Amino acid sequence: MPQAARSSNMVRFDVYEVDLRAEELYKAGRKIKLQVQPFHVLAMLLEQPGEVLTREELRNRLWPADTFVDFDHSLNTAIKKLRQALGDDKKKPRFVETLPKRGYRFIGTVKQAAAPRTAASVTSAAPPSKASKDSAWVGRVAKLRGEEGHPFAWVCADDATARERQKLDAASDDVGLSLLIAAQKLLLLPEGTPLRVLEVEETLGRCQGRILEGEHYSKTALVPLSLLAEAPELNAARKPRKWNLGK
């Protein structure tokens, strides 16, 4: 039950994942620092994506009548910080659209995080055709997408490194990140690097993959699912392995 509750509180859009319960925002697996009020605005927008959230609704829910605050300034600041966290542009929005004198609307494509499989679902042995899209990656070769528009991506060698990286990112600790890189726990991979997907962690939005090319060949790493790209040409080239077992 606790796992199911966690899943229902996870929302994804584009390369972002929002943990509504923990009030945390992640981008491609990396925690993004976002203050309380901007996060609450985002949570409200995600409740009804595509619909207008009026400024009056925001006032009533975020700043009760007995709260003394410069509402217009506070809301404008919250929206500005939210857009900065999402890398959004007010003039050409991808996520938060402004409707002058009315309010705001979330225009991105929202999807609920996949619910974890229960013991009953495992026992029922659902056919492969009903498997989730994320689980279907297991055993396949994927290509790495660039991170944040760059021709490369940083990936973590293990779970401990992933947790440490989140703390360092939140604290803007570049020295700590440099130490992870020097220890080869945080790996830089060029866009297009082929990866063999070994395991998928759907609730965390990531997979464990083996690097099949380049400086870190044969190493395993944790890769956000949002950074996986289809590689049909690599999978088509795969041939069944023949074992010579003798007579």
Sequence and secondary structure as in RCSB ss.txt:
>XXXX:A:sequence
MPQAARSSNMVRFDVYEVDLRAEELYKAGRKIKLQVQPFHVLAMLLEQPGEVLTREELRNRLWPADTFVDFDHSL
NTAIKKLRQALGDDKKKPRFVETLPKRGYRFIGTVKQAAAPRTAASVTSAAPPSKASKDSAWVGRVAKLRGEEGH
PFAWVCADDATARERQKLDAASDDVGLSLLIAAQKLLLLPEGTPLRVLEVEETLGRCQGRILEGEHYSKTALVPL
SLLAEAPELNAARKPRKWNLGK
>XXXX:A:secstr
 HHHHHHHTEEEETTEEEETTTTEEEETTEEE   HHHHHHHHHHHHSTTSEEEHHHHHHHHS TT    HHHHH
HHHHHHHHHHHT  SSS SSEEEETTTEEEE S EEE      HHHHHTT  GGGS TTGGGTT EEEE  STTS
SEEEEESSHHHHHHHHHHHHTT HHHHHHHHHTTSEEEEETT EEEEEEEEGGGTEEEEEE SSTTTT EEEEEG
GGEE  HHHHHT          
